[in-house]
Amino acid sequence: MKIIKFGGTSLGSAERMQKVAEIIKNENAIIVLSAISGTTNSLTEIVDHLYKNERSAVKEIIVELRKHYQNYIENLLQSKTQLEKAKELVNSHFNHIDSFTEDLFTMHEEKTILAQGELLSTAMFQLYLEEKGASSCLISALDFMRIDKDLEPDNFYIQHNLQRELSLCDCQLYITQGYICRNFFGEIDNLKRGGSDYTAALIGSAVKAEEIEIWTDIDGMHNNDPRVVEDTYSIQHLSYDEAAELAYFGAKILHPASIYPAQINNIPILLKNTLNPEQEGTRIEKEVGEREFTAVAAKDGITAINIKSGRMLLAYGFLRKIFDIFERYKTPIDAITTSEVAVSLTIDDNSNLAAIHEELRYLGEVSIHENLSIVCVVGHFSQEQKGSGNKVFDSLKEIPIRMVSYGGSQHNVSIVIETKYKKEAMIALNNGLFNQ
C-alpha cells in the first residue's frame, strides 16, 4: 500500500481537487490531505482576533471564507444530492467556528478551530469521490493520530488504532487528514506547520508502506531555491541524509521531520508535482551514489550567539553548561563552532532569547546578532576528498561570512551570513558549483 499526500496548493481550486482524484484513481493507497491553500492562514487570523476579543473581525472572515467554500463546492460537484451534502457540511463547520465568538476563548479551542481546514478538505474530497463512484472511505486522523506528553508521536498508539480503522472499511482508497491529531489528554491538537508531510510519514511507518508520495506544486527537490536563483533543476535521486539536511535548512517542499520515519523503515519517498504529474520528480532512498555537490538551501530568521570567556580554556563542563541552558528553554541549536575562549552558535527560535541571554551572562561575555541566514551546501564531503572547500569558499569570495560549521556531517557545510547577502550568495554558489 502507498501513502499519498497532497498539499494545500494541490487542492487550491475545484479543478485541482478533481485533478488529484484523477491522479489517484488506480491506486491502492491512504490519501493524506492538507487544508485547501489559504484556509489555515484565515483560521489563524480568526484565532488571533478571538484572543483579542475582536468578534466583528472574526465574523467578517467567516463570511468571506464561507463564500469561498460555497463557490468551491459548486464548481466541484455536479450531483444535486452531493452538492446538498456539501452545503450542509460547509455550513456545519462554519457555524461551529462562529460559535466560538459567544464565550470566553481558550487555547484548547484554538486547536479545534485550526483543525477545521483539514476536516473540510477531506470530507469534500470524499463527497467528490463518491460522486465519481470510487471505492473510498473517510477515516478521521483524530481516531488514530496522537502525540504523547512530550509532544512526540505515540507510534504504538498510531499503529494499533490505524490498523483498527483500516479494518472497518474494505476499499481501494482511504482518505484522512494531515496535520491534526489528539494530544495526551485526548484534546484536538496538531503536528505544527508542515505537519501533513509528517502525518504521511508516520502513517507510512505504521503500515510499512511500499512508498510515500508527497505531491506539491514543484517538480521535486531542486539543486537551489528556484524562487531566488534562475537555472535550477530537479534532482532525480537523493539519499535520506541529503534530503534531511536540505529540508531542515530551508527546502520548503518537504517537512524535515518526515524523513526519519521513512528512513528507519527504508520506505522510499517520492516528491511529485500535481500541476505537472508527468515529470519524474525526486526519489529519496537509502543509497544514491556519491557526488561532490548535490544542492544548496538557505534558512532565514537565524540569530547568532557568541559566548566569550577566559574560564573556558581547559575548563571541563563548559559546553555542557551552555547546552543545559538551551535544553531548559527547549531551543534547538542549528550550528556551533568553538575556539579556545569562545563558543558561537545559531538558533532560529527567539521566543526565549531574553531569558537565555540572562543565564548565559553568568558564563561569560555574550553578544547577539540577528537578521542572519544559514546557507547550507549539501553533498558528499569525505575526509579524503580534496578541493571541495576551495570551490565553496571561492564561490563566496565576495560575501562577508560570519561563521562556518563543518565536520558534524559528511553531507553538509553550513555558512552563516547576513540575510541581505543571501540571494547573492546562493547565485554565486549556483554558478560556482553547478554551472561550470
N, C-alpha and C positions, 0 to 999 in steps of 0.2 A: 504494500500500500504506500502511496505517495502522500506527502503533506504539501499542499499548495497554498501559499499565502499571497493575497493581493492587497496592496497598499491603497491609501485614500485616493490618490490620483488615478489609479486604475478603475475606480468607481465614481469618478468625478462628474459623470453625466449618465443619463439613462442609456445612451448609446454605448458608453464604455462598459456599463454593467452587463449589457447584452453581449458585448464582445467577450467579456470574462466567461459568460455561460457558454459561448461558442468554443473558447479555448479548452474548457474542462469537460466537454460533453462526452468524450470517450474515455475518461479517466476513472479509475477506482481510487478514490482519494478522500482525505479530510481537507476541506477547504476552510482556510482561516482568513477572515476579512477584517480590515480596519474600518474605522468610520469613514464616511464619504468626505472627501477633501473639504476643508474649511469648517467642518462641523465641530471638531474638538476645540478649535480656536474660539468659535462662537459660544460653546458651552463654558469654556474657561472665562470668557467675558461675563457671562451670566453669573458665574460663581464669584468673580471679583466684585460685581455690583451688589450681589446679595450680602457679601461681607461688609460692604459699606452702607447697607440698608437703602440702596438706590432702586427701589421697587419698580418705578416707572421705566427706568432704563432697561431693566430685565424684561418687562412686558413688551417693550419695543423690539428687542432682539428676538423674543419668542415669536412675535407676529411675523417678522421677516423670515425667520428660519422655517416656520410652519408653511409659509407661502412657497418657499424654495422646495420643500419636500412634497408639497401637493403638486407642484408643477413637474417634479421629478417622476412621481408615480404615474401621472397622466401620460407622460412620454414613454414610460417603461412598459406598462401593461395595456393589453387590448381587451381582455375579457372583462365584462361588466362585473361579474362576481368577484374576480380577483381585485379589481380596482376598488370595489366597495370595501373589501377586506383591508386593502392597503390604506384607504382613507381612515377607517376605524383605528388601524394601527398607529398612523401618524398622529391623529387626534388624541389617542390614549397616552402616547409618550409625551406630547407637548402639554397636555392637561396635567400630567404628573409633574413635569418640570415647573409649570405655573403654580402648582400647589405649594411649592417651597417659598413663595412670596408671602404666604399667610402667617407663618410662625417664625420663631427665632431660628436662625440658620446655624448649623453645626458642621464640623469637619467631616463627620460621617456622611452627611447629606451631600457634601461636595463630591465625594467619590461616586455616589449614586447618580448625580447629575452627569458627571463626566462619562459614565458607562452608557448613557443613552445613545450615543452615536453608533457604537458597535452593535448594540441591541437592535437599533433601527435598520442598519445596513444589512445585517444577516437575515432579519425577518423579511425585508423587502426582496432580497435575493431569493429566498426560499419561495416566496409567492410567485416570482417570475419563473423559477424552475418548475413549479407545479403547473403553471400555465403552459409551459412547453412540454409537459409530460415526462420530465426527467425523473429518474429513480433517485430521490434525495430525501433527506430529513434534516431537521434543525436540532442540534444539541447545544445546550447552554454551557458556556465555559464556567458559569457560576456554579455548576453542579460537579465540576471536577478539577478546576484550576484553583490552587490555593498556595498562599505564601505562609511561612511559619513566623514565629515571634521575632526572628531576626530579619524578616522581610525577604528571606530566600525561598525559592520554590520548594514545596514539600513534595519531593519526587515520588515517594511511596504512595502518598495520598492521590497524586495526579494519575499515576499509572493504574492503581486499583479502581478508582472511580471512573476514569475514562473508559477502561475496558467494560465496565458495567453499562455505561451509556451506549457504547457501540453495540453491545449485545442486545439492547432493547429495540433496535431498528435494523432490519436487513435491507440495505440499499447500496447503491453504487457510490453516491456522494453524501458525505456528512458535512454539514455547514455549521461552523462555530465562530465565535468571536475571538479576535486577538485582543491583547492589552488588558482586558478586565479579568478579575479574579475575586476570590474571597480571602480575607486575612485570617489570622489565627483565631480570631473571635467570631468568625462567621459573617463579618460585615463585608459589604461590597468594597473592593479596593482595586488597585491596578498595578501593572508592572512598569509604570512610568512611561515617558515618551519613547517611541520606538519599540514599545513592548510587544507589538504584533509579531515582529520577527522573532522575538524571544519566545512567545507563545508557540509559534510554529516549530521552533527547535525543541522545546520541551515536549510537545506532543510527538514529534518525530522520535525523540529518545524513548518516550513511554511505550510506543508501539513498535519500536525497532524498524522504522520506515526504510524503504529502499532508497528514497531520495527526498530531499526538502527543496521545493522550488519557491523562490521569492520573486514575485513579479512587481515591477515598479514602472517608471516612465523613462528609463535609461537603459542602453544596451550593455548591461553588465558593469563590472568594476573597471574603471578607466585607469590609465597609467598616470594621469594627473587630473586635476579638477577641471572639467570642461566648462564650468561657469567662469573660470578665471583664465584658463590657458587655451589657446587655439591648437588645433592639430593633435588632439589627444586620440587615443584609440582604446578599444575594449580589449581587456586581457582575457584570453581564452581559458587559461588554467591558472589557478592559484593554489598554494598549499594552505592548510588551515592556519599555520603560523603567520604566513604573509597576510592572509585575509584579516586575521585578528589585529595585527599591527595597523593595517590600513583603516579598518573600521574604528578602532579606538582613537586614532589620530586624525579623524576628520572625514573619511569617506562615508557620506551620508546614506549611501544605498543600502547599507546593512548595519543593523544594531550590533555592537561589539559583543554583547552577552550571548548572542545567538550562536556563536562559533563553538563554544566549549561543549554543549550537549551533543552536537553533531560529531565533534571530533572524538569524544570518548567512545562513541558507538560506531565510528568510522562510516558515517552516513554522508554521502556527497550532498553539497548544497549547489543549486543551480540558480544563477541570477539572470532573470529574463525581463524583456521589455513588453508590456501589454500593448503598447502602441505600435510595436514592430516585432511581432512574435516569431517571424521567420528568422530573425537574427540569432546566432548561436549563443550569445550571452557569455557569461563567465561560469566555469565549473570549479568548485572548491573541493579539494580532496586531499588525501594524505601525502602522496608523492607526485611531484610535477617536474622533477629535474631541476638542476641548479642553473642559476643565471646571476649575473653580476648585479644588475639593477632591474627591478620589477615595476615600481611605481613611486609616486610622490603624493603625500597627503598633508593637509595642514589643519591645525586645531587652533581656533581663536579663543579669546577670553582667558588667556593664561596670565598668572601672576607669579613672579619670581621672588623668592625669599632668600636672603643671604644672612647667615649667622656666622659672625666672626668672633673668635675667642682664643686668646693665648692659652687658656686652660685646655684647649683641645689637644695640644701637642702631647702625644703619647698617653692621652687620658682614656682609660677603659670606660666603656659605657656611655660615651658622649653621644654617639649616634642613636643609641637606644633611647636616651632621654628625649631626643628630638622626635623620634618616631612615636614614642609614647604619647606625646602631646597631640600629634595629628590623629593618632588612633582614638584618643578620648573624644575628639571632636568629629570623628567619622569623616575625615577629609583625606581622600586619596592623593598620593604624590605621583606626578607624571614622570618626572625626570630628576636626577640628582647627580651632582658632581662634588668632589671634595678636594681640599688642599691641606697643607699642614696646619693651617689656622682657621679655615673657613669651610662651611658647607653651603652650597647653593642648591636649591630645589624649586620645583614648579608645582602649582596646583591650578585646577580650573573651577574650584568651588570656593567662593569668597564669603560664604554665609557666616562662617565663624572666624573670619580673618582677624578681627579686633581682639578676640579672646586668645587666639593662637599667638598673635603678636605679643600680647601682655605676658604670656607664660614663657615665650622664647627669650624675652629680655633678661630673664634670670640666668640664661646660659651664655649670653654674650651680646655683642652689638648687632642689632638687627636692622636691615634695610629691605624695603619692599618696593618692587617695580611692577606696575600694572600695564595694561594695553599691549600685551605681548602675544606672540603666536609661536607654536611649535611646528616647524616644518620637518616632516618625517620622510626620510628616504628609505624605502624598503627594497630588499634584495637578498642576496646571499653573500655575506662578508666573512669568509673563513679567515682564521688567523694566518694561514699560509698565503693568502691572496695578496698580491701587490698592486698598488696603484689606485685602488677604489677610493680611498680617502682623498688622494690628489684630485681625482675627477670631480668629486663632490665640492671640495673647497675651491678648486679653480673656477668652477661654475659660479660660486658665490663670492668671488674676489671683490666685487663692488658693493657687497651687502655687509653692513655692520652686524657682527654676530655677538650675542650676549652670553651664550652658553652652549656647550656641546655635550651630549650624552651618548656614549658608545661603549659596547663591551658586554652589556647585560643580555644582549640577544645577538645572534648572528644574522638577524633579519632586519635590523633597524639602526639607523643613525638619526638621532634627533638633534635639531638645531633650533635654538631659541633666538628669535629676532623681534624687533618692534613690529607691531601689526602693520604699520604704514609701509613696511618694506615687503610684505608677504607676496603680493602679486608679482613684484619684480623678481623676488627670489624663486618663485615657482616657475616663472617663464625662463629664468636663467638655468634652472636645473633641467627643465624640459629640453632646452637647446643643448645643454652640455652633456646630458646623459642618454638622451633618446634620439636626437636629431642630427647626430654627427655622420 
